[in-house]
Amino acid sequence: MGIVAGLDSSTESTRIVVCDADTGAVLRQGYAPHPTTSEGDPQAWLMSLGEAAAGGLLEGVQAIGVSAQQQGMLTLDAGGVLVRPALLGNDKRMQPAAADLTDALGGRAAWAQAVGSVPQAGQAVAKLRWLARNEPESARRTAAVLQPHDWLVWQLLGRPVRRTTDRGDASATGYWSAATGSWRPDLVELALGRQVALPDVLAPAEPAGHTPEGLLISAGTGETMAAAFGLGVGLGDAVVSLGASGSVFAVHHEALADPTGTIISFADATGMHLPVVHTLNAVRVLRGTAELLGTDLAGLSELALRSSPGAYGLVLLPYLEGERTPHLPHTAGTLSGLRRESMKPEHLARAAFEGMLCGLSDALDVLRSRGVPVRRVFLLGAAAELPAVQAVAPQLFGTQVVVPQPADYAALGAARQAAWALGVQHGRLSPQQPPLWPAAASQVFEPGEDLPVGQAVRQQYTTVREQTHPGAFQ
């Protein structure tokens, strides 16, 4: 059918993959960094894109898909000129604004019912409230609001009158409902004090348009949605991302309204939904323990495997930064079960891995409790390669664990979306059926006969958690 490209503009870099549209085979790749700042210069993103695409990388490409960092916000004036630098998703200044908005609508349950999420500092809705309160002149000039992927697509198309987004990125703003598939302009007005222009929301296989040279640009999407599409996850699959903090999401057939705000109801890049649960503590637990024991992550993993399941009764509640799941924002970590026989480095190392993975298991159980089936779990992040993680995770998650080989999955998802839009345009694919690219090369780990052992470790952890924080999940 042809050649397509996917580009992923993250907080740190631009990555481009050029793929065969039929098979998904990667033909060429490009990379360029961009500056990491609390506020972003979108022109630097364009320069990085150009650098990554240098040397004829895009020669012969017929369609491009765009993935970009989520929850950034770009404000445009009536002439389409940037009002100020982009506000990025990792900007913590918006936390008071998010709390203020939560109260303004009537609490967490009201927001969950309205848009499937409770305001967070990263969301555009909180950024709009911050802008109105802290930069009133910028707020007054703002006539339109875009996210990074929207802006990049608009630039590639030559800045047409029509601006677009997709349902995945729209669902991360805090003023679009995944359940109804529509914007909530009343929430924009609640945040900013007035209305602004919002982009048209495209269907998954609908193109955003064509460049003046005739190159098709697909709808694009946010990084989480693009990575899920690149991995090829479907119903029954969950993805656990191991960063300093953690996230768990799964593919589901409907949007979930969670009155506690624990579940964020995103849309995906295929027409389905991605309910997400975040934890504040994941690999930071391992790094902290490794530092305490005078080793690195590989050494910590080796130590942990010298211990046995349950770490001789040692239990680490991994709430080092407080915790979001369960909602314990002001707590600290707890080490329980100290006895003479458990006071050895290998048992503390084992307790760190078990504590981190039990915390993520709690997040998985939040999804399961809402009827989300989890038949296998994809583990992402460098820590997924640690032997201790691969040994312990299947026991504690109680299901098959898949560790894909490292790849630019967000860029691959963007390329797959481009192939889908191109195939629909040529009449070779249905708007309801994306191209069937091969699954990611992976290692697969089964719980096997260790499942009862994992259940016992989970029970030991749950008992300590309930004793220390009674009713945390009620």
N, C-alpha and C positions, 0 to 999 in steps of 0.2 A: 504493500500500500504506500510505502514511502518512509521518510525519515522525520523524526520529531525530536524536540528538545524539551527538557524540563529544567527550569532554573529555580534555585532556592536561595532567597536573600534572607539570611538569618541575622541575628544580632552581631555576629562576628565576621561573616564572609558571604560571598556569592559562590555557589557551586552549580555547575551546569553539567548535565548528562545528555548526550545525543544518542538516541536509540532507534533501532529498527521498529517501525510502527506495528508490524505484525507479531514479532517474536519477543519484543522487549529487550533484545540483546543490546548491551551498551557498546557503542561504536567509538565514541570519543568522550573525554571529560575535560572540564576546565575549572579553575579555582582562582579566586582573588580575595584577599582580606578586606574588611573595612574597619574604620576606626570604631572603638568601643567607647561610647559616651553615654551620659544619662539622658541627653537630648540628641536626636539624630539629625544629620544633614542628608536629606534625601538625594541631593545631587551626588553625594559620595557613593550612595547605593548605585546610581547610574554609572558612575565612573568605574566602580568595582565590576559591575556587569560587563562593561566594555572591555575591561582588562581580562576578565575570565573568558570572554568570547574571542579573544585575539587569536591571530594565526589561522583564520579561516575555520574556526571550530564549528560555526553554524552553516557552513557551505552545504547546500543541498537540502537544508531543513525546510519542511513545508508547514509545520505548525509548532507553536511554543506554548507550554503551560508554565504558569508562575505560581510558586509557593513563596511565602514570606513570613517573617516573624509576626506572631499574633499580638493583638492588643496594643499595638502602636496606634497613634492617632495623628493625622495630618489635617490641619485647618486651612481652608482656602478662602480667599476673599471673592467678591462678586466677579472678578476678572480671572479667577483660577490661579492667582498668585498665592504662594504660601504666606500665611499670616505670621508664622513663627516657626522655629525648628520643630521637628516631630517630637512628640512626647512618646516615650517608649514603654513597653510593658513592664520593665523592671524598675520603673520610677516609683519610689515608695512615698513620695510627697502626697499622693492622692488618698492615703489611708483615712485621714479624717473626713475627706469628702465622701468616700464610700460609706462610712458609718453614718454620716449626715443624711445621705440619700436613703439608706435603709430605713431610718426612722421617718423620713419624709413621706414615704409611701405606705407606712403602717407596719413595718417590720419585715422579717425574713420570709415569713410565709406568703405575704402579699407579693413580694418580688418573685419568689419561686413560682407562684401561680401565674404571674404576668409574663415572665420571660424565661423561666426555667433556671434562674441563677440569682444569687444574692450579690449586690454590688461588691466588687473587689477593686483594690487599688489599680490593678492592671487594665481594667476595662475602660472603654471609651466613655461610658456614661459617667464614671467617676472623674475622668479627665475633664469632661465638659463642666462638671460642677466646680472642680478646682480652678479651671480657667475663668469661670464667671466670678469666683470669689477673689482670685489672686491677680488676674490680668484682665480687668474689665475692658480695657481698650482692645486687646486681642479678641476677647469674646464678642465685642460689638462689631468688629470687622469680619468675623467668621460668617461665611455664607454657605459653606459646604464642608462636610467632614468625610474623610476617607481613611482606610487602614493601609498599611504598607503595600500589601499585594494589590489593592485597588489602584493605588497611585502608580505603581510600576506598570500595570496593564494599561492604564490611561496614557502614560508616557510612551509606551511601545506603539500604541495606536495613533500617536500624533496629537494627543490632547483633544479628542473630539468633544462635541457638546454633551453627548451621553456618557455618563460615568457608571461603572458597573461593579458588582461584587458577586460573591456566591453565598449560598446559604450557610456553608461551614464558617467562613469568616464573619458573616453577619451575626451568627449565633454567639460570637464572643464579645459583641459590643456592649451587651446589657440593655439594648433597646430594640432587639429583634426576637420574636418568639419562635422557637423551633417547633412548638406545638401547632401554632396557627400558620406559620410560614409568612409572617408579615411584620413590618416595622411597627414600633410603638412610638409615634412622634410625640405623644403626650409625655413620655418619659424623657425624651430629648428636651422638651420644654421645661419639665421639672428640674432637669440638671442645669440647663443653660439659661433658662428664663425666656426662651423664644424658639421658634422653629429654624431649622437649617435644611438645606438640600441633602438628601441621602441617595446613595447610588441604587440603581436597579439591581435586583437580586436575580441572577441567572440560574437556570436549571443546570444540573451536573454536566450534561453533554452539550450545552448551548454555548456557542462561541461568543466571546466579547466583541469580536470584530476582526477586521483584516488591516494590516499595515498598508501604507501607501504602495508598498512593493508587492502586495498580495499575500503576505504571510499570515496565516490564520493564528489568532491568539485565543486560546481557550479561556474559560471562565476564571481559572486560577482558584486558589484556596489558601487557608492558613496552614502552618507547618504541621500541626497535629493531624489534621485531616489528610494532608498530602502524604505524610509518613504512613498513616493507616492504609491509604490506597496503594502506596508503593509496596508495602509489606504483603498486601493481598488478604488482609484479615476480613472475616465475614461473621455471620451469626454464630454464636458459640465461642468466639475468640475474644480474649481479653489481652490487653497490652499493659505491662508493668514497666515503667521507665525509671531507671535507677540513676538519678542525678544526686546532687547534694540533698535535695528534697525528692519526693517521689510522686508519681502520678499513676493512676490505674484507670484505664478506660476500656469500654467494650462496645461492640457493634450491637445495636438493638433496633427493633422495628418501630418503636414509638418514643416520643419525647417523655421524659419523666419530670414531674413536678415534685420536688422534695421540700416540704415546709421547713426543714431544719437548715437547708442550704448546703448540706454536705455534698450532695450530688449537683454537679453543674451539667445542664442539659444542652450539649452542643449538637449541631447537625454535622453530618459527614459529607464527603465529596461524591457520594453515589446516590443520594436520596434517602439514606437511612439516618440513624442517629448515633451519637457518641456520648453516652453518659460518662462523666469523668468525676473521679474522687481524688483529691490531693492529700498528701501527707507532707508535713514540714521536715520530716527526718527520714533520710535514707542513707546514702553513702557517707554523709557527714558523721554518722554513728560509727561507721567502720574507720574512717580517717581519725576520729578522735580517739578511738580505742587503740589503733595502731600507734599513734603518737604516744599515748600513755605507756604502751608496752615497748616503746623504742624500736619499732619496726615499720614496714610499709604494708600496703594492702596485700601484696603477694605473700609476705611473711605472716601476716595476720591469718590469711587463708590456710597456710600450712599449719600454723598453730592450732586453728580451730578443728582441723581434721584429725589432730591427735587426741582431741576430747571425744566425748560420746554424746548422742542425742540427749537433750535436757541439761547438758553442761553441769552434771553433778548437782542439780537443783539450783544453779545460778540463773537468775532471770533478770534481764535488763529491759526495763520499760524505756524505749528509746526517745523520750520526749525532750531532747536536748534544747530545742528551740521553742519550747511549748509544743502544742500540737493542734492540728486542724481537724484530724480524724483519728480519735474523737475530739470534740471541741474542748480543748484544754489550753487556751492561749497563754496562760500565765504559770503553767506548771514547769517542772524540770524533770530530767531523767531520774530513774530509780533503779538501784541495783539491790536485788533481794536474794536471799538464800545463801548468805555468806556463812560457810562452815570451814573448819580447818581443811577438810578434804577438797573443798571447792576453790580454795584460794591459791589457784595456780594460773599462770598466764594462758595456758591452752583452754581452760574452762571459761575465762573471761572473754577470750577471742570467740569461742563458740557461742557464748551468750550474746555477743554483739551481732553476729550473723543471724542467730535465731530471733533476737529482739527486732532487728530491722525487718526481717521477712515476716514475722508475726504481725508487726504493725501494718505491713502491706497486705497481709492476709485479712486483717480487719477491714481494710479498705475494699478488698474484693468481696467480702461478706456483705458490705453495705449494698453493693450492686446485686449480689445474689438474693438478698432479702427483698428486693424490689422486682424479682422475677426475671432478672437478666441471666440467661444461661451462660455458664463458663465451663467449656469442655477442654480447652487448652489455653495456656498462658504464654504469650510472647514476652521474653525478657530483653529489654534494650538497655544500652549503656555499657561503658567499659567494665564496670563491676560484674556484669553478667558473665564475663569470661573467667571469673575467679572460680577455682574448683570447689571451694566451700559453698558458694552460692548455688552452683549447679548440683551439688550433692544434697543441700538442705531444702531448696525451693520446692521440688516436686513433693516432698513429704508434707511441707507446711501448706502449700497451695492445694494439695489434694487432687492434683490433676496433671496431665502431661504438660511439660515445660519445653518451649521451643526457644533456642538462642540463635537468632539469625546471624550470619556472618556480617561484619561491619560493612556498611554501604551507605550511600547518600539516598536514604529512602524517601525523604521529602522531595528531592529533585526527581527521583524515579516516579513518584506519585504524580508530580506535575507533568512529566513526560507521558505517562499513561493517560492522563486526562486529555492532553493534546492529541494523542492517537485516537481517543474516543471521539472527540469533536471532529477530527479529520475524517474518521470513518463514517460518522453520521452525515457529514457534508457530502461525501462521495456515495452515499447510499449503501455502504457495506456493513455498517453496524447500526444496531437499534439504539435509540436514546435511552432505553431501559437496560441495555446490556453492555457493559464496558468490555474492552478487549481482554481476552483471557491470556494474560502474560504468565509465564511460569512462576511458581512460588519461590520465595527467596531461599537460597542455599542455607541450611540450618543444621544445628545439632539438636537432637530430640532426647529428652530425659523423661523417663516414666517413674511414677511413685512406686509401682510394683509392690513387693511385700513390705516395704517400709511405710505404707500408708498408716497402719495402726500406731507406729512409732511417732509419726508426724502428728497424729491426733492427740497423742499423750502430751507431746511438747506444747501443742496449742492449748490444751487444757491447763497445763501448768502455768503458761503465760497468762491465760484468761483469768485464772484464779488470783494471781498476783495483781493483775490490772483492776479487777473488781474490788479487791481488798483495799487497794491504794486509792482508786478513784471510783467509788461506788456509783453505779448508774450512769457511767460516762456515755454509754450508747443508748440511753433511754430518751 
